[in-house]
Amino acid sequence: MSLTDMTILIPFDESNPLPNIDLIIKKWSTITAPIYIEKLSPSGRPTGAIALLGSAFCVSRNNNYFLVTAAHVLKGLPDGLAITARIGERAVLLNNLPFLLSMEDDLAITMLHASWTTQFGIDRVRSIDLDDEKKGYTRLGTYISIGYPGSKNGINQRLNKFAINIHGTSFNEKLEKHESKPHIKKPVVFKFNKKTALNSNKGRANPPCFSGTSGGPILEIVGITKFDDSISMSCRLEGVFLGWHKREKEIIGASGTALIALIDEVLDKMNESKTRTTLPSISTHA
């Protein structure tokens, strides 16, 4: 079993960047994972259906791999229900993975140990490398969020119905000051108006509801000039999607800096103990 990082470069056509953005979303969607929970009937019996909880994605830091989502996706779940995710082509149980929750930044992380990935037959974890600072790349002022809208995702095993659909959204305006009142103190905030959204053909788009996309990545597209004067694009992590404020038309995310700090705290504690222990049981970090 091997764990490998995800690195992608795509040629850039300055005359029409939208198709290139679609390609980036398609490529980088491989680091993401939908999270589901078993649905029960009003009487408390399994229905055979699985409801979408939210979105997640994989990152690497110092050769350690983590699954990341929003804390509110996992907070307050009923006991005893199966929680699953689809990592790559594999459906995996998350119940035995200990998540560390930071309610201050609305983040949740768990380490993906090699023994766990082997158990579920995962031979490769595609991730975004948090150690890669993208030196030499230019910031292009374009951001993308990738996640799994609840309106387009669901599984009903009894009816043999499987709907796993990912959606990416691009936006260009990062805000220093915002009108909305986020539930975290230090968010990253972007302007996004659904009414002016365009598809790759520059036609009117109708983006799905953002419900279900919480916990997915917000990536910044960066570019570098190659030897033949063409531009290739890659991504760096800007944040973790937490929600969209409809009235203010603002996307709210936890910052990539906050995520790195949370991961580094875990790695520091592991180094202090001199053993590669697992994370604490599901808990709150404030």
N, C-alpha and C positions, 0 to 999 in steps of 0.2 A: 504494500500500500504506500502510495506517495501523495504528499500534499504539495500542490503547486499554486503559485500566485498567478493572477490574471493581469496581463499587460496587453494593451490593444492600441494600435496605431492605424488610423484610417485617413487616406488622402482627402484633402479638403478642397471643395470647389467654392471659391469666394462668390461666384455669381449666383449660386443657389445653395445655401448651407442647409436648408431644411431636410433634403434627402440624406445628407450626411449625418444629421442629428438622429434621424430615424435609424440609421445603421448603428450609431453609437448606442442608442437605447437598446437595440436588439442584442448587440454584443455584450453590453454591461449588465443586461438583465440576468445573465448566467450567474452573477454573484448573489442574486436575490432568492428568497424563499417565502412562499405563502405559509401562514400558520393557521391551523384549523382546530376546532374543538368539537367533540361529539355532541350531537343534539339529542335531547330527551323529550319525550311526550309530556303533556301536562300531568300524567300519572307517574312520571319519573322513569319510564322505560326507554331503552335505546330505540331510536327511530330508523337507524340505518343511514341517516343523513349527517353530514358534517358541515358546520357553519364556519365561515371565515372569521378568524379573530383579528388578523392584521398581517402586516408584511414584515420581513426581516431580511438581513443580508450578512455576508461573511466578510471579515477583515482579517488581515494578518499584522502582527506586531512582534518584532524580535523573534521571528520564526515560530510564533505561537498563533493559533487560529481561534477566532471567536465568532459566535453568532450574535448579532445585534438586533434589537428591536426597541420599541418604545415601552417604557415601564407600564403605562396605562393599558397596553394590550394584554398584559399578564396579571395585572393587579386584581385581586378580589374574585378569582375564578373559583367555581365550586369544586370541592374535593371529589376525587374519584373518577373524573371524566378524562378520557383520553385526549391528549394534546399532541398533534402531529404537525410536521412540516415536510415540505418537499425540497430536498437539497439535491440539486442536479436532477437526475432521473430517479432518485430514491425517496420513498416515503419513510420517514423516521419518527419514532416516538420521542417526545421531549420531556415526558413526565419525570424521568430519572436524571435529567440534567439540572444541576443546581444553578439557577440564575441569580445574579447580583443586581438588585434594583436601586437606582438612584432617583428618588422622587424629586430631588432638587432640579435635576436636568431632564427628568422623564426619560431615562435610559435604562435598558436592561441588557446584560451581557452574560454569556456563558462560554466557557472554553470548550473547544472541540478537540478532545484528546485522540491520539491515533488509535487507541484501543476501542474507542466509541465508534469512530468512522469505520474501522474494520468490522465491527459487530454488524453494522448495517450495510456492508458491502460498498462503501464509498471509497473509491480509489483515488479521487482527486477532489480537492476543495477549491473552487474558483473564488477568489477574494480580491479585495482592493488592498494594496500594500500601504499601510499607514507610515512605513519608514521611507517611502519614496517621496521626496519633496518636489519632484518634477523640476529639478534644476535645469535651466536653459529653456524651459517652456514659457510661452507668453499667455497671460490670462486673456481670454477672448470675450469675456463679459456675458457668457451664456451658461445657464445652469439647467440641469434636468433632474426631475424626481421620477423614481421608478417604483411601482408598487402594484398591488392586486386589488382593484376595486371590488367591493362586496357585491355590487349589482351584477358582476360578470363572473363570479366565482362561487363554486359550491360543489359538493359531492354527495350523491345519494347512491349508496352501494346496492341497496335493494332494487332500485330501478335501473341500475347500471348506467347512471348518468354522472359524467365527470366534466366539470367546467373549470379549467385552470387557464386564466387569461391575465396577461400582464399588460400594463399601460404605462407609457412614459409621457411626461409633460415637460416642455421647455419654457423657460422664462428668462428675462434679461435684466430685470431691475432689482438689485439688492438695496435694501433700505437701511439707512443709518437711524432714521427716526420712523416710528410706526404709529398708526392710529389705533390699532387693536390692542387688547389687553391680554397678552399671552399668560398662560398659567405657569411659566417658568421665568426666572429673573433675567437670564442672559441668553435670549434666543437669537437665531439668525432669521431674518425676515425678508421676504421677497414680495414684490407686487405681481399679482396675477389676476387678470380679468377674463373670465370664461367667455364673455360676449365678444371679445376681440381675438380669441384663439384661432389659429390657422392650422390646417393640416399640411402635409408635405407638398401638396400641389398648390399651396397658397390659397386654398378655398376655405370657406367657413367650417370650423371644427365644432364638434359638440362633445367636449370631454365628459367622461363619466363622473359620477359623484366621487369625491375623494375618500369617502368612508371605506375603510379596509386598507388604505395605503399607509396608514400610520405605522412607523417602524421601518419604512423603506429608506434607501439612501437619497440624499440630495448631492449630486455630483457637479463639479465645475468642469467645463470643457476647456482644455488648454491646448495650445498648438506649438509646434516647433518647425522651423524652416529646414528642409533637407538640402542635400548637396545640389539637387537639380532645381532649387528654388520653389519646389512644391511645399505645401504645408501639410503636416500630419497632425492628427488630433489624438489626445488621450484624455484621461479624467483624473481628478483628485477629489477627495472627499471634502465637501463643504459642511454637511450636516446630516441629521436624521429627521425625516419628515414626521411632524407631530399633528398637523392639522391645517385647515384653511378657514379663515374668517371671511364669510360670504359678504357681509355688509362693507367691510373695509377692503375687501379684495386682496387679502394678504396671506401668504403662505408662511407658516411658523415651523421652525425646526430647532432641534438641539444642535449646538455647534460641534463641528468635528474636533475642536480643541477640548471640549468637555468630554467627549468620548475617549480621546487619547488619554486624558488625565485619569479617567476611571479605569481604563485598561492598565495603565502604568501603576496605579495603586495596587491592583491585583498582582501584577508581576513583581513589584517590589516586596510584597508580603511573602510571595512564594520564594523569592531569593533569600529573604531573611530566615525563612524556615529551613532553607537548604534542601528542600524536597519539592517535587512537582506535585503538590497536593491539589485536590479539586477545589472549586470555589465553595463558599459557605452555602448552606441550604437557602432556598428562596427567602430573601430578606430585604430590608430597606436600608439604603445608604443615603444619608442626608448631609 
